[in-house]
Amino acid sequence: MNTKASQSRVRLLTALRISSISLVSWLAIVLVVCPASIRAQTQSAVTSASTAATKSPDNLISTNDHYRIGPGDILDVKVFGKPQFDRLAVKVDPRGMIRMPLIKEEIRAACRTEDELAAEVTTVLKEYILAPEVTVQIKEYQSEPVAVLGAVRSPSRFQMQRRVRLLELLTFVNGPTDNAGPTIQVVHMGPLASCETAATSGNNENPDSLGSQIDYYKLTETLRGDQKANPYLRAGDVVSIAKADEVYVVGNVVRPTSIGLNEPLTVTRAIAMAGGTLIDTKKTEIHVLRQTPGTTEKKDIVVNLEAVNRHEAEDLVLIANDIIDVPASGSKRFLRSLLGAVVPTISQLPVKVIP
């Protein structure tokens, strides 16, 4: 019995040792494999985050917001420790090019940021200098200003020192007027084709064609900040918002006025926008003078305002250049002369700086 018990204890101890060895082996494998797996997952996460950060719109917008050098700008180009290669107060020529000392080739400066131009000069100087350190600084902003004209509250010209989108520029002129039309026109009058056009010069579009010189955007989309209607502006651009087609309310109303046709407008609403009728108004004979398009013929349409208010007659929808004459009882109808505002020419506008 003792012999059998001893043999059983030996077998049990042997099994326990084997189990301990197996457990230690498994723990070693886990400790070796898991950190590698964790490191791999961590590296993958970092790589994904880095890629996402590179591609994020905010990152791209931040890069694009940097001012792009234009013709007429004056630059300081310095090479650390090599003053013989410095170029101070160099002016970007009308073609957008600059020259550097001891270098035969011209270097394109236009459409580049300070950092991008510094990188290009560094590449060129590597043929002459070991590991050059180049800095570029805009000393004076002399590129063509951007003008804003038409139906805006403060028409002006702006010397931009950074890239500015259309919506932001409209805030600097205090926005469109109440009679602004539905369309914004941007005429590209700068000495160079756009940076975007230059970058895609392989296409068949003629950069001098009218289509490439004028862009149109819907005012409502621009004011909403829609990307497609809120482009970056270029040096020399002229932004214009035409007045909307108008109708005129004259006669026995509180405020004889002109009203922009930005949306469908009826007789009763137009009179309300003019402050309403005064006392002794002959409301049964509101006259709408309408000129037939393409002719000099005029029609006199009589609207019974009282019948319209009782829903017994249709409220006439107005068209461009209609004249609503609200007569006073017992007096002759009359029209007040309407004077157009003269839009100031570009050369007369003040120049403001957008820092």
SEVO-711412 format. One line per field, with one value per residue: x, y, z of N, C-alpha, C, O in turn. Coordinates in steps of 0.001 Angstrom, whole numbers, plus 500000, padded with zeros to 6 digits. Example, Ala and Ser with C-alpha at 12.3 -4.5 7.8 and 13.67 -1.06 7.14 Angstrom:
2
nx 513190 512850
ny 494310 497750
nz 507800 507080
cax 512300 513670
cay 495500 498940
caz 507800 507140
cx 513200 512900
cy 496700 500030
cz 507800 507870
ox 514236 513409
oy 496681 501138
oz 508465 508039
END
This chain:
355
nx 500822 501910 503853 502322 501017 503160 504015 501807 501901 504287 503598 501618 503067 504803 502983 502060 504402 504755 502443 502965 505210 504071 502209 503927 505230 503121 502504 504865 504764 502483 503345 505337 504093 501772 502619 503817 501627 500065 501759 501723 499013 498851 500666 499350 497034 498145 499219 496877 495574 497379 497233 494570 494634 496246 494642 492456 489839 490059 492786 493619 492339 493585 496170 495640 494812 496966 498683 499054 501737 501969 502262 504236 504535 506926 509810 511875 514541 516444 519496 520729 523794 525012 525411 525980 524189 521800 518764 517453 514559 513448 511507 508533 508083 505858 505258 505325 507769 511058 514553 517590 520766 523717 522441 521272 518731 515337 513014 509827 507635 505035 501753 502572 503117 504984 506512 506434 507803 510284 511037 511314 513437 515401 515737 516826 519221 520678 522427 524569 525150 525740 523220 521348 519733 516854 514913 511879 510306 507544 507924 506597 503222 502100 500515 497776 494859 491684 488446 485186 482016 478850 475669 476282 476913 479142 481057 484344 487979 490410 493514 494942 496466 496499 494942 491567 488192 485140 482738 483751 484919 482652 481671 483379 482494 480180 478081 475464 473141 469649 468338 469785 470653 470119 472526 476078 478820 482061 484846 487847 490590 493262 496873 497872 496911 494729 495988 494975 494260 496749 497931 496565 497124 497228 494797 492216 491136 491040 492894 492493 489950 486536 484902 486659 487401 485319 483205 480175 478019 475456 473871 472460 473501 476163 475979 475119 477386 478100 480391 480892 480064 481652 484408 488047 489443 491231 494175 493464 490831 487437 484593 481170 477855 474864 472051 468794 466034 463534 460512 458311 456878 454677 453055 450217 451346 453075 455916 457182 458896 461467 461473 463216 463014 463437 462054 458808 456325 453485 450838 449557 451425 453650 452735 452405 455096 455921 455064 452353 449070 448133 445802 442643 443085 442379 441318 440041 440989 443776 446569 448549 451256 452502 455095 455254 457482 460273 459059 457692 455230 452726 450744 447832 446937 444250 443738 441604 441960 440463 438697 440499 441445 439154 439131 437875 438910 441732 445075 447395 450335 453509 455809 459158 460040 457477 455183 453601 450968 449502 446604 445272 442083 440022 442111 444557 446372 449825 453338 456403 459665 462313 465478 468460 471136 474538 477016 480106 483242 485925 488443 487912 487287 487929 490953 491374 492970 493304 494363
ny 498806 501234 501503 501792 504182 505930 505875 507051 509656 510522 510509 512490 514785 514977 515559 518031 519552 519518 520856 523362 524109 524297 526337 528486 528658 529399 531905 533273 533325 534883 537330 538010 538102 539720 542491 543089 542932 544938 547090 547137 547722 550224 551648 551511 552971 555496 556058 556141 558320 560312 560337 561077 563620 564915 564946 566347 568779 571168 571432 571774 574138 575889 575928 576996 579543 581194 584072 584588 585287 588055 589826 592773 592786 593240 591612 590158 588072 585839 584116 582059 582746 583104 585763 586713 585549 586666 588442 591413 593441 592748 593041 591553 590741 591751 589318 587602 586679 586362 587227 585726 586322 585248 583155 581821 581139 582325 582595 581466 583402 584266 583268 581664 580864 582426 580422 578382 579557 579908 577234 576514 578198 577175 574605 575259 576509 574424 573423 575045 575560 573855 572348 574738 577396 579045 581983 583700 586795 588926 592187 594498 594883 595030 594141 594022 595695 594491 595243 596277 596774 598365 597222 597429 598308 599867 600650 599804 599558 597007 596234 593307 591312 588721 585626 585911 585051 585312 585782 586763 589125 590579 591210 593213 595367 595895 594332 593433 595796 596583 596518 594843 592748 589278 588109 587735 589145 588381 589758 588930 590754 590876 590942 588427 585080 583010 581280 578726 578209 578329 576132 574079 574167 572462 571892 572514 574993 578414 580793 583474 583767 584948 583500 582515 584766 585925 585225 583966 584083 582945 585175 584473 581920 582496 584088 582167 580767 578678 576428 576328 578776 580577 581571 581877 585094 586829 588762 591955 591423 592358 592825 592754 593653 593787 596021 594898 594223 596726 598063 600880 602959 605531 608695 609028 607904 606839 606703 607345 605251 603089 599597 596604 593778 591107 588870 587393 589931 591712 594146 595070 594342 595845 598458 598366 598107 600602 602022 602236 603622 607112 609351 610100 608692 607398 604473 602746 603080 602383 602891 601086 601556 600145 599235 597742 595133 595698 597612 600946 601225 601782 600540 601163 599864 599308 598880 597751 598415 598108 596064 594007 593697 592691 590242 589971 590544 589958 590109 591989 590780 592168 593322 593923 597355 598369 600975 602086 604092 605872 607453 610524 611343 613413 614793 615372 612758 612134 611882 611361 612430 610113 609642 608149 606618 607424 605216 605070 605391 603010 604107 606161 605105 604475 602998 600208 598272 594804 593154
nz 500000 500824 498887 496546 497134 497225 494587 493360 494409 493225 490487 490526 491319 489152 487071 487927 487717 484935 484156 485280 483864 481297 481743 482360 479908 478208 479311 478738 475949 475563 476689 474911 472388 472641 473286 470842 469150 470275 469857 467079 466572 467778 466218 463771 464390 464893 462392 460849 462055 461475 458692 458379 459530 457716 455498 456269 455873 457333 457718 455090 454418 456189 455129 452597 453242 453431 452201 448727 446681 444444 441240 441429 444180 446823 447864 450444 450236 451935 452632 455005 456531 454099 452711 450165 448498 449141 448375 448516 448829 446322 443450 442313 438997 436232 435053 437098 438018 439607 440068 441244 442869 441128 439931 436980 435976 435962 438688 439525 441347 441737 442749 444787 448263 450964 452233 450310 448161 449388 449682 446993 446170 447837 446753 444240 445025 446083 444244 444436 447097 450172 451899 452087 453939 453619 453778 453130 452933 452695 451906 451035 450140 447041 445067 442691 443861 445175 444056 445114 443957 443080 444256 447143 450584 451282 448975 447970 447635 448167 449560 449755 452245 452772 451790 450825 451115 449137 450623 453072 452168 451449 453946 454713 453260 454453 453623 451180 449687 450319 447892 446325 443588 442505 441783 441902 440334 439327 438048 436574 436525 436896 436251 435758 434831 436767 439692 439891 437236 436029 437184 436017 433314 431241 430140 427634 427777 427001 428614 428235 427371 427459 429165 431083 432373 433736 436431 437828 440657 442891 445015 447362 447903 448357 450669 452406 452715 451070 449621 446837 445968 447199 446630 446801 446342 443727 443034 441728 441072 440305 442017 441630 442364 440901 440882 441771 439524 439510 440996 441212 443649 443905 444668 446775 449266 452287 452128 449260 447003 445578 444874 445139 442990 444246 444763 443999 443803 444893 444282 446670 448615 447819 448218 450974 451727 451109 453204 453372 452540 452507 454187 452592 450279 447078 446972 445287 442765 442039 440144 437863 435982 433160 431044 427903 427315 425202 423650 423276 424198 426642 429285 431253 434128 436194 439605 442092 445233 447582 446894 446516 449113 450244 449178 446778 444365 442214 443373 441818 440298 440173 437629 436338 436481 436712 437583 440362 440931 443394 443827 445229 446576 444592 443453 440893 439257 439774 439010 440594 439926 439421 440495 439458 441205 440909 440197 441768 440123 439773 440279 441987 444398 447883 449213 451178 453734 454251 456852
cax 500000 502812 504532 501364 500786 504351 503981 500751 502415 505301 502897 500933 504069 505275 501925 502043 505560 504480 501431 503622 506049 503172 501657 505000 505456 502035 502666 505969 504285 501567 504126 506113 503232 500820 503184 504004 500307 499654 502565 501236 497743 499129 501284 498296 496162 498879 499304 495554 495312 498244 496672 493332 494984 496795 493590 491305 489558 490557 494212 493778 491915 494626 497266 495199 494561 498183 498703 499787 502514 501492 503100 504338 504945 508368 510206 513234 514950 517711 520128 521457 525236 525524 524820 526171 523024 520596 518151 516580 513671 513276 510117 508006 507771 504469 505065 505349 509089 512137 515901 518455 522178 524545 521602 520862 517310 514335 512228 508437 507211 503586 500876 503177 503233 506375 507179 506589 508884 511530 511374 511787 514774 516296 516031 517729 520526 521411 523484 525683 525405 525393 522122 521008 518568 516301 513671 511264 509358 506953 508247 505505 502152 501827 499719 496553 493800 490383 487410 483804 481160 477442 474678 476835 476728 480356 481962 485735 489059 491114 494853 494914 497726 496281 493864 490251 487063 484149 481822 484460 485086 481367 481510 484161 481721 478925 477057 474691 472028 468327 467901 470784 470132 470386 473764 477370 479722 483479 485646 489269 491301 494662 497826 498168 495822 494630 496904 494353 494353 498142 498250 495916 497278 497208 493483 492033 490492 491871 492832 492102 488576 485620 484409 487638 487644 484145 482488 478914 477609 474184 474080 471934 474420 477373 475663 475020 478720 478301 481759 480947 479769 482474 485793 489112 489572 492564 494610 492902 489427 486399 483361 480056 476488 473937 470770 467698 464965 462778 459218 458296 455613 454624 451720 449699 451820 453909 457303 457389 460175 461679 461567 463875 462241 464219 461097 457509 455797 452153 450529 449285 452664 454502 452206 452733 456530 456075 454503 450894 448446 447779 444368 442040 443555 441322 441778 439370 441642 445243 447022 449851 451723 453385 455595 455410 458912 460710 458323 457449 453814 452448 449374 447392 446143 443585 443554 440713 442630 439453 438195 441566 441457 437975 439313 436934 439670 443079 446182 448253 451765 454252 456993 460195 459799 456102 455028 452314 450583 448404 446046 444476 440739 439774 443300 445096 447478 451133 454515 457612 460854 463182 466869 469355 472417 475691 477984 481453 484209 486883 489574 487489 486999 489043 491669 491489 493894 492830 495586
cay 500000 502386 501618 502357 505597 506696 506014 508021 511008 510868 510847 513784 515857 515110 516250 519439 520234 519715 521923 524628 524482 524710 527644 529474 528817 530204 533284 533871 533589 536036 538543 538351 538372 540814 543820 543318 543222 546269 548089 547203 548444 551623 552266 551657 554087 556750 556292 556561 559683 561226 560473 561865 565026 565476 565109 567055 570061 572297 571564 572324 575537 576644 576128 577847 580899 581987 585006 584178 586397 588513 590809 594058 592603 593394 590515 589987 586670 585757 582802 582122 582545 583323 587051 586962 585017 587394 589376 592251 594375 592347 593242 590524 591411 591516 587906 586816 586076 587099 586714 585610 586518 584128 582102 582250 580946 583061 581772 581940 583756 584468 582147 580864 581481 582680 579140 577643 580175 579588 575846 576489 578804 576209 573560 575804 576832 573206 573209 575942 575620 572656 572533 576156 577751 580209 582577 584692 587657 589980 593487 595409 594298 595978 593488 594756 595578 593950 596273 595824 597838 598055 597293 597132 599489 600690 600258 600077 598713 596370 595691 592108 590798 587283 585187 586265 584510 586284 586132 587617 590446 591283 591762 594446 596458 595922 593504 593991 596689 595947 596372 594076 591700 587903 587557 588399 589001 588570 589916 588754 591759 590868 590781 587018 584121 582526 580211 577456 578010 578047 574784 573125 574767 571441 571734 573235 576298 579583 581644 584832 583782 585685 582590 582345 586070 586347 584173 584409 583317 583366 585919 583719 580820 583086 584516 580952 580206 577486 576400 576577 580190 581369 581285 582824 586142 586996 590154 592634 591084 593368 592171 593670 593163 594698 596238 594068 594920 597485 598699 602191 603320 606990 609233 609287 606883 607421 606847 606975 604544 602006 598315 595584 592563 589926 587778 587856 591064 592135 595562 595374 594243 596974 599647 598199 598374 602054 602632 602269 604801 608238 609625 610627 607940 606797 603091 601972 603328 602353 602734 600449 601891 599058 599344 596443 594913 595815 598655 602154 601230 601682 600185 601648 598811 599833 597871 598170 597940 597686 594759 593033 593461 591872 588988 589959 590781 589377 591025 591963 590524 593200 592950 594948 598728 598833 602167 602092 605467 605851 608810 611079 611678 614782 615465 614748 611829 612722 611015 612051 612020 609168 609870 607010 606908 607224 604303 605654 604629 602277 604960 607094 604407 604437 601739 599754 597140 593654 592583
caz 500000 500874 497570 495608 497492 496833 493130 493029 494707 492211 489249 490735 491296 487750 486308 488336 487108 483497 484041 485609 482706 480212 482089 482188 478454 477653 479767 477981 474584 475634 476946 473706 471226 472865 473066 469402 468590 470746 469146 465696 466571 468091 465040 462764 464788 464697 460949 460380 462546 460722 457349 458476 459782 456478 454505 456822 455227 458124 457431 453750 454449 456873 454179 451504 453704 453331 451073 447532 446129 443149 440562 442115 445583 447060 448737 450982 450192 452656 452778 456269 456464 452734 452299 448740 447784 449550 447427 449324 448110 444927 443034 441422 437737 435785 434701 438322 438172 440258 439815 442408 442526 440684 439357 435645 435718 436723 439608 439610 442709 441770 443098 445845 449581 451346 452495 449045 447398 450087 449341 445600 446134 448482 445765 443216 445619 446450 443254 444740 448539 450902 452875 452278 454747 452921 454289 452240 453639 451865 452503 450686 449333 445964 444044 442342 444872 444794 444162 445302 443429 442857 445322 448469 451428 451326 447881 448339 447125 449279 449350 450583 452753 452919 450908 451366 450361 448694 451715 454025 451561 451524 455294 454818 452647 455227 452998 450065 450014 450266 446504 445575 442728 442964 441225 442099 439185 439654 436825 436866 435735 437290 435151 435533 434952 438138 440086 439569 435798 435713 437633 435126 431987 430219 429530 426373 428013 426727 429812 427869 426909 428336 430186 432159 432976 434508 437148 438408 441828 443464 446259 448505 448199 448950 452037 453224 452870 450240 449121 445399 445724 448122 446220 447130 445334 443167 442888 440568 440833 440514 442453 441381 442575 440227 441544 441283 438806 440500 440738 441852 444289 444027 444928 448119 450204 453335 451648 447852 446977 444614 445574 444335 442744 444587 444835 443485 444582 444471 444483 448080 449398 447462 448905 452391 451883 450995 454414 453309 451933 453367 454225 451357 449107 446272 446940 444230 441472 442081 438757 437603 434636 432723 429676 427251 427030 423816 422948 424067 424544 428067 429664 432554 434756 437382 440651 443168 446455 448544 446452 446785 450558 450572 448431 445663 443138 442272 443694 440628 440474 439459 436852 436388 436029 436933 438420 441078 441268 444363 443754 446334 446130 444192 442904 439696 439487 439435 439148 441036 439167 440128 440104 439698 441860 440047 440828 441663 439339 440607 440664 443024 445637 448849 449320 452552 453895 455009 457429
cx 500858 503493 503584 501106 501955 504374 502929 501213 503432 504632 502195 501908 504590 504260 501872 503205 505294 503480 502051 504473 505181 502612 502678 505256 504379 502141 503771 505537 503386 502331 504913 505212 502363 501428 503400 502688 499828 500422 502072 499938 497945 499715 500262 497389 496837 498954 497978 495237 496126 497704 495423 493623 495496 495691 492439 491106 490106 492025 494431 493408 492989 495795 496867 494986 495803 498144 499559 500456 501989 502447 503070 504725 506472 508779 511624 513525 516338 518177 521037 522942 525847 524954 524981 524992 521729 520077 517107 515792 513574 511791 509700 507550 506353 504188 505070 506687 510025 513467 516690 519913 522861 523741 521052 519346 516441 513542 510824 508060 505693 502861 501478 503124 504713 507130 507403 507706 510232 511980 511906 513190 515794 516704 517020 519132 521327 522513 524726 526091 524996 524360 521787 519754 518038 515033 513201 510246 508847 507167 507132 504502 501750 500998 498410 495486 492539 489329 486038 482891 479695 476597 475240 476826 477950 481320 483399 486684 489856 492470 494996 496320 497603 495160 492522 489179 486016 483229 482491 484626 483789 481114 482278 483461 480327 477767 476337 473585 470714 467854 468933 470118 470560 471744 474976 478242 481149 484262 487115 490075 492781 495582 498164 496895 495830 495639 496319 494450 495775 498510 497643 495987 497262 495855 493352 491413 491482 491788 492419 490655 487695 485137 485362 487914 486496 483497 481228 478541 476262 474433 473615 472884 475704 477123 475473 476383 478948 479671 481835 480697 480586 483954 486784 489220 491025 492906 494025 491448 488518 485094 482218 478734 475540 472680 469725 466779 464047 461380 459188 456907 455628 453200 451428 450031 452774 455327 457392 458786 460273 461931 462197 463018 463114 463354 459769 456876 454453 451939 450346 450568 453587 454047 452516 454203 456835 455446 453003 450371 448183 446269 443942 442575 442353 441682 441122 440040 443153 445718 448415 450218 452777 453769 455796 456871 459217 459990 458249 455995 453625 450970 449086 446446 445571 443328 442671 441269 441619 438903 439230 441591 440260 438023 438286 437624 441084 444113 447221 449708 452543 455406 457960 459726 458334 456122 453637 452023 449340 447799 445331 443122 440657 440987 443777 446239 448786 452215 455678 458800 461748 464596 467694 470637 473553 476693 479378 482373 485240 487981 489216 487255 488196 489683 491830 492350 493215 494062 495493
cy 501247 502602 502250 503838 506456 506915 507046 509448 511457 511301 512210 514950 516086 515884 517730 520211 520528 520846 523288 525100 524985 526104 528746 529733 529682 531670 533990 534237 534822 537334 538972 538826 539608 542193 544116 543684 544603 547355 548260 547984 549928 552345 552509 552834 555418 557102 556784 557981 560694 561457 561322 563325 565680 565806 565958 568395 571236 572538 572221 573794 576394 576938 577128 579291 581783 582866 584454 585400 586752 589510 592147 593951 592715 592413 590708 588492 586576 584309 582864 581815 582763 584639 587347 586435 585721 588257 590163 593212 594036 592437 592141 591204 591060 590074 587004 586201 586983 586478 586722 585775 585195 582971 582599 582188 581878 582079 582346 582173 583846 583162 581245 581622 581735 581362 578346 578229 579879 578163 575750 577073 577858 575113 574042 576015 575589 572864 574032 575899 574294 572998 574003 576321 579087 580683 583635 585479 588722 591308 594490 594672 595323 595357 594250 594594 594958 595029 595625 596991 597424 598170 596754 598432 600406 600254 600687 599223 598201 595838 594494 591673 589324 586916 585414 585654 585597 586717 587048 589022 591246 591852 593066 595624 596529 595244 594185 594919 595931 595707 595627 592979 590319 587348 588411 588108 589291 588596 589843 589667 591841 590610 589343 586206 583575 581428 578863 577164 577667 576626 573729 573601 573735 571284 572641 574603 577426 580530 583064 584909 584476 584801 582429 583658 586540 585122 584771 583487 583840 584000 585118 582587 581347 583480 583331 580323 578944 577547 576800 578043 581101 581136 582244 583830 586296 588488 590749 592313 592289 592633 593164 592964 594184 594882 595306 594903 595562 597829 599964 602470 604822 607421 609358 608126 607548 607685 606424 606388 603626 600731 597287 594334 591342 588681 588296 588888 591473 593608 595873 595318 595419 598243 599565 598514 599861 602770 602692 603567 605873 608420 610221 609922 607334 605339 602247 602144 603468 602049 602097 600739 600867 599249 597949 596235 594969 596872 599891 602249 601027 601362 600735 600606 599365 598687 598470 597583 597454 596313 593671 592689 592620 590521 588842 590211 590234 590461 590915 591716 591495 592605 594138 596257 599152 600052 602138 603523 605415 607257 609220 611488 613145 615490 614708 613807 612499 611666 611862 611525 611143 609323 608645 607457 606587 606345 604901 604762 604027 603199 605921 606428 604443 603054 601399 598507 596059 592967 591065
cz 500000 499538 496560 495884 497071 495332 492702 493279 493664 490911 489361 490673 489871 486908 486650 487738 485632 483296 484306 484441 481565 480477 481911 480708 477826 478081 479001 476571 474555 475809 475727 472578 471437 472694 471596 468748 468981 470025 467710 465612 466826 466884 463948 463084 464555 463227 460400 460798 461773 459331 457370 458686 458523 455499 455003 456139 455996 457849 456085 453724 455101 455938 453104 451927 453612 452083 449939 446908 444743 442526 441299 443570 445694 448155 449260 451007 450821 452764 453999 456061 455102 452195 450814 447897 448201 448406 448200 448440 446629 444583 442072 440136 437279 435390 435921 438639 438976 439845 441117 441985 442149 440092 438022 435458 436559 437589 439688 441064 442816 442061 444164 447167 449864 451548 451210 448199 448048 449756 447914 445486 446769 447501 444722 443782 446026 445450 443584 446217 449169 451977 453119 453144 454239 453628 453299 453043 452677 452563 452251 449815 448272 444854 443833 443420 444292 445027 444327 444944 443453 444109 446632 449266 451457 450221 448194 447514 448309 448827 450285 450987 453143 451960 451591 450479 450097 449832 452729 453466 451634 452918 455455 454148 453280 454523 451848 450558 449884 448840 445655 444770 443199 442574 441570 440883 439635 438353 437207 435942 436097 436107 434839 435548 436368 438413 439728 438079 435398 436087 436727 433687 430875 429566 428323 426555 427772 427911 429512 427413 427935 429475 431343 432891 433859 435144 437760 439567 442322 444833 447468 448894 448833 450397 452971 453466 452081 449576 447643 445058 446621 447818 446860 445990 444911 443090 441616 440292 441076 440801 442307 441648 441947 441065 440944 440396 439832 440014 441582 442408 444523 444360 446405 449081 451198 452829 450183 447680 445775 445407 444641 444206 443003 444685 444300 444409 443998 444800 445968 448921 449092 448164 450402 452645 451748 452186 454446 452714 452977 453367 452889 450120 448393 446017 445858 442875 441641 440669 438711 436156 434234 431262 429110 426886 425534 423013 423842 424517 426050 428299 431055 433130 436056 438349 441742 444468 447489 448184 446708 448268 451009 449875 447312 444331 443328 442550 442570 441005 439599 438661 436862 435768 436085 437842 439028 441501 442154 444402 445036 445785 445765 443657 441676 440067 439084 439641 439613 440232 440039 439588 440439 440370 440903 440787 440674 440858 440264 441113 441781 444363 446579 448859 450789 452598 454719 455587 457541
ox 500583 503688 503980 500993 501770 504708 503160 500957 503447 505013 502181 501622 504792 504633 501666 503054 505563 503631 501709 504479 505511 502543 502365 505471 504663 501889 503640 505882 503492 502016 505139 505507 502226 500825 503198 502610 499271 499871 502009 499758 497314 499339 500275 497012 496210 498784 497933 494701 495653 497697 495223 492960 495226 495762 491527 492081 490572 492473 495285 494083 493278 496346 497652 494976 495693 497635 500646 499809 501613 503354 502012 505198 507205 508183 512462 512852 517296 517375 522000 523307 527060 524099 524221 524820 520665 520847 516025 516298 513614 510935 510423 506736 505713 503036 504851 506755 509834 513512 516501 520271 522616 524304 520444 518753 516760 513418 510640 508149 505125 503309 500948 503090 505583 508260 508444 508475 511215 513172 512841 514041 516924 517874 517948 520123 522526 523428 525811 527245 524016 524604 521925 518837 518679 514190 514000 509421 509619 506665 506760 504864 501138 500798 497991 495225 492354 489317 485763 482975 479352 476773 474751 476743 477800 482299 483631 486275 489968 492569 495156 497242 498501 494507 492362 489249 486006 482968 481876 484491 483819 480423 481882 483797 479412 476605 476564 473151 470673 467060 468958 469148 471285 472095 474919 478379 481414 484339 487580 490224 493479 495136 498691 495914 496832 496090 497040 494692 495995 499303 498141 495028 497281 495748 494245 491186 492609 490704 492034 490169 488044 484976 484927 488589 486674 483269 481212 478717 475961 475115 474301 473061 476263 477964 475643 476525 479884 480066 482742 481074 480249 484676 486405 489103 491938 492024 494078 490870 488791 484562 482295 478519 475435 472301 469774 466745 463812 461100 459943 455896 456482 452268 452292 449144 453224 455882 457652 459761 459301 462530 461766 462385 463484 463867 459599 456887 454291 452740 450920 450770 454239 454871 452850 454535 457874 455310 452421 451134 448031 445548 444757 442529 441430 442271 441596 439702 443723 445308 449329 449585 453814 452924 456417 457453 458517 460261 458682 455587 454296 450084 449961 445305 446314 442773 442948 441071 441887 438668 438883 441742 440330 437076 437887 436996 441560 444031 447848 450247 452258 455911 457620 459111 457985 456951 452630 452737 448272 448416 444857 443027 441138 440922 443431 446963 448830 452018 455913 458899 461919 464860 467647 471144 473515 477158 479792 482284 485413 488405 490102 487046 489344 489030 492357 492448 492621 494748 496434
oy 502202 503737 503136 504640 507583 508000 507822 510343 512621 512301 512986 515976 517222 516758 518575 521354 521624 521680 524266 526273 525986 526943 529812 530873 530574 532570 535163 535300 535678 538333 540165 539809 540441 543026 545243 544593 545344 548383 549374 548806 550778 553471 553544 553601 556366 558257 557715 558763 561783 562580 562177 564185 566854 566791 566264 569089 572205 573681 573093 574602 577496 578039 578003 580184 583006 582457 583922 586414 585876 589998 592600 594927 592335 592381 591334 587731 587157 583395 583629 580782 582630 584620 588136 586823 585405 588740 589660 593723 594926 591968 591829 592126 590182 589641 585797 585281 588198 585356 587585 585412 584160 581920 583667 583080 582181 580898 583546 581274 583538 582086 580165 582853 581313 581214 577712 577489 579628 577916 574994 576516 577752 574739 573320 575735 575689 572104 573753 576169 573680 573832 574479 575501 580126 579877 584363 584901 589337 591535 595248 593945 596347 595977 595027 593473 594909 595662 594569 598062 596293 599081 595759 599520 601614 599560 601813 598306 598875 595096 594671 591669 588759 587790 585144 585730 586648 587910 588005 590002 592456 592861 593930 596774 597138 595544 595362 594830 594798 594799 595757 592362 590198 586239 589641 586959 590323 587595 590599 589399 592758 590116 589054 586581 583674 580735 577955 576024 576818 575982 572605 573458 574089 570614 573433 575309 577403 581037 583799 585995 584585 585262 582226 583661 587462 584110 585935 582271 585026 583432 585085 582315 580722 583233 583459 579448 578198 578581 577531 578503 582273 580572 583287 583469 585936 589346 590131 592875 593126 591919 594287 591831 595315 594012 594974 596129 595000 597879 600101 602251 605335 606618 609748 607468 608673 608757 605256 606966 603411 600770 597120 593888 590628 587562 589507 588741 591571 594232 596838 596135 595941 599018 600572 599121 600331 603993 603146 604488 605587 607734 610772 610481 606822 605003 601155 601434 604535 601054 602513 600240 600739 599400 597089 597081 594371 597033 599880 603230 600190 601855 600772 600474 599835 597654 599555 596404 596486 595487 592548 591524 591924 589740 587735 590105 590070 591574 589869 592355 591624 591528 595221 596282 600204 600161 602161 604097 604976 608168 608387 611936 614014 616696 613545 614021 613322 610685 612951 610339 611395 609157 608149 608549 605590 606695 605208 603535 604473 603080 606446 607111 604443 602057 602198 597772 596344 592251 590422
oz 499274 499104 495803 494958 496612 494857 491774 492474 493262 490302 488405 490058 489441 486126 485779 487306 485141 482404 483641 484069 480929 479579 481382 480297 477026 477279 478651 476055 473677 475162 475522 471899 470541 472017 471144 467922 468172 469631 467191 464714 466197 466562 463281 462198 464082 462838 459596 460013 461450 458827 456507 458107 458272 454765 454235 455848 455397 457754 455928 453085 454633 455942 452739 451080 453706 451039 450165 446646 443965 443201 441739 444151 444781 449231 448611 451703 450310 452959 454025 455500 454939 451309 450252 446741 447669 447576 448504 447441 445779 445333 441126 440168 437858 435384 435813 439454 439032 439341 441974 440865 442768 439784 437949 434853 437709 437265 439891 441899 443864 441663 444423 447193 449102 451083 451043 447586 447351 449570 447650 444791 446291 447428 444359 443106 446287 445768 443075 446550 448748 452848 454246 453093 454402 454024 452710 453751 451941 453664 453148 448890 448576 443809 444690 443857 443076 446083 443759 445545 443797 444918 447169 448697 451642 450499 448634 446802 449333 447850 451493 450171 453768 451389 452782 449252 450738 449986 453200 454198 451857 453061 456238 454433 452725 454795 451569 451706 449406 448595 444431 445210 444186 442979 441539 440464 440252 437641 438060 434750 435665 435072 433765 436189 437077 437501 439315 437682 434534 435401 436665 432928 429696 428538 428020 425573 428268 428199 430421 427098 429111 430605 432477 433920 434655 434480 438162 439486 442189 445686 448490 450081 449734 451261 454184 454321 452370 449037 447244 443980 446786 448639 447392 444819 445654 443085 440553 439362 441936 439951 442806 441218 442421 441849 439760 440500 440902 438816 442544 441741 445247 444336 447190 449625 450983 453067 449898 448161 445052 446482 443500 445163 442070 444690 444155 445631 442781 445496 446470 449819 449996 448650 451025 453664 452212 452173 455432 452422 454165 452642 452150 449025 449027 444990 445547 441928 441413 440072 439423 435226 434885 430380 429735 426207 424716 421823 424994 425138 426655 427600 431919 432688 436918 437973 442253 444763 448201 449066 447072 448637 452022 449962 446952 443279 444451 442031 442397 441908 438409 438978 437337 434702 435549 438746 438321 442323 441727 444953 445809 444642 446493 443418 441466 441039 438170 440358 439090 439918 441232 438398 441565 440117 440182 441872 439556 440910 441398 442263 442455 445366 446133 448549 451562 451616 455758 454857 458006
END
